Amino acid sequence: MNLIRLFILLTAAFGCALLASGQEAAKVESKLDVIIQKLDKIEKNTAPKSESAALAAAVASAPAETAAKAEIEAVQLNLNLVWMVITGALVFVMQAGFAMVELGFARAKNSINIIMKNFLDFCISAIVFMFLGFGLMFGTSAGGWIGTDSFWLSDHGADDKLWAFWFFQVVFAGTACTIVSGAMAERTKFVGYLIYAALLAAIVYPLGGHWAWGSFGGSFGVGGAKGWLENMGFIDFAGSTVVHGCGGACALAGILVVGARHGRFAKDGTPRLIAGHNIPLAAFGVFILWFGWFGFNAGSTLLGNGTIGRIAVNTTIAPAAAALSAMISMWFVQGRPDVGITLNGSLGGAVGVTACCANISPASAFIVGLIAGIITTVATIALERFQIDDAVGAVPVHLCNGWWGTLCVALFDQGGFNAQKLGVQALGTFSITAFTFVMAFGIFKLVDMLVGLRASDTEQIDGLDFAEHAANAYPDFQTTEQT
């Protein structure tokens, strides 16, 4: 503005010099005064603010920006909580899937017993996990080994964000528990199974979970310190080992203690086929499980953001590839495609991608699934060769592919392979499954001594529906081998 003023004054002076008469010069000078006054007024209105004035303006606008940011954060938090509840409900629906798979692969005379086990084990898991298991898993850590508080959560407000987290975690505990039911189907006493279910959800699953996921409750107001495996860098995103490896290890312990079903193997060890009574029902159960797995894996972000998309894609690709490879591999072995191994292959692929679904590409998920399907086939044949009777294939699906999936976190990491990380992953999956197996084996032995675990041959022949519940799931049909 000073340059403009100078230019005008110089122009006016030059004009005055050119004018001949003093009267005309006076007129120019008068007009020049008016122009200068207007320039002063404009300069005053457009002058830059001082630093203090600028700071005052910034402070005045800050509360509005802070409020907007707080509002965005509140919306994101609510979205996260809604996401956890919805995906937790999807995982809960997997209970129905497990029940349908077990029903379809078992004989009709045990249907009520299977429904009762799959229904009651979740009911028991929910109560004992609230009372004890959640605190052992996510409470304040004692050296990274065990949680020490947050039992029976009664001191949190109705709108506390902890509740959504607790709900998402309890359905995982129920999943780990119900895996065992199918493996031990058709020869396990009902009371003995319920005792086991309570101890698994209250103690066994939470302890292994604390080692890998102990700090996860920190964002929700409980615990916060890392478990000893987590502190080493062990990663199991959605639970290939923590959930499925745990359930599979318990299943293996249970079937070793309870023994094979009556008539499953001949005296010379030759395996005999015990066909399921409703394979379409088993297939329906697999569809339900696959549907619930989108909540299982994508929900484990605990965040409603863009990361859930690729996780859902990986959870689609791996089971699809595993179903194909399982079918083809068994087709090669026995000369025909087998429906049971195909269905279980897809579940093995889902287990295999569970630990690594957040840090691998869909192309890697395809490879993970292909190998998982082959693992399912090979492990199923191996168990039969060792005369280990797994009624639904829970050990090949959940234990063997739980190991595989946890190692895949390091093998297929998009950030690059790291041998040390692979070692940590191997240590983690071995530690959790070995601990779980030993604990479960002791529990089953104890239950067998106190109340009995195995149904008699007569009870197995009549069917556990009649022996344990005095009922028949299909009253219009003969469902036992005896009239």
Buried (B, 14 or more C-beta within 10 A) or exposed (E): EEEEBEEBEEEBEEBBEEEEEEEEBEEBBEEBEEEBEEBEEEEEEEEEEEEEEEEEEEEEEEEEEEEEEEEEEEEEEEEBBEBBBBBBBBBBBBBBBBBBBBBBBBBBBBBBBBBBBBBBBBEBBBBBBBEBBBBBBBBBBEEBEBBEEBBEBEEBEEEBBBBBBBBBBBBBBBBBBBBBBBBBBBBBBBBBBBBBBBBBBBBBBBBBBBBBBBBBBEEBBBBBBBBBBBBBBBBBBBBBBBBBBBBBBBBBBBBBBBBBBBEBBEEEEEBEEBEBBBBEBBBBBBEBBBEBBBBBBBBBBBBBEEEBEBBBBBBBBBBBBBBBBBBBBBBEBEEEEBBBBBBBBBBBBBBBBBBBBBBBBEEBBBBBBBBBBBBBBBBBBEBBEEBBBBBBBBBBBBBBBBBBBBBBBBBBBEEEEBEEBBEBBBEBBBBBBEBBBEBBBBBBBBBBEEEEBBBEEEBBBBBBBBBBBEEBBEEEEEBBEEE
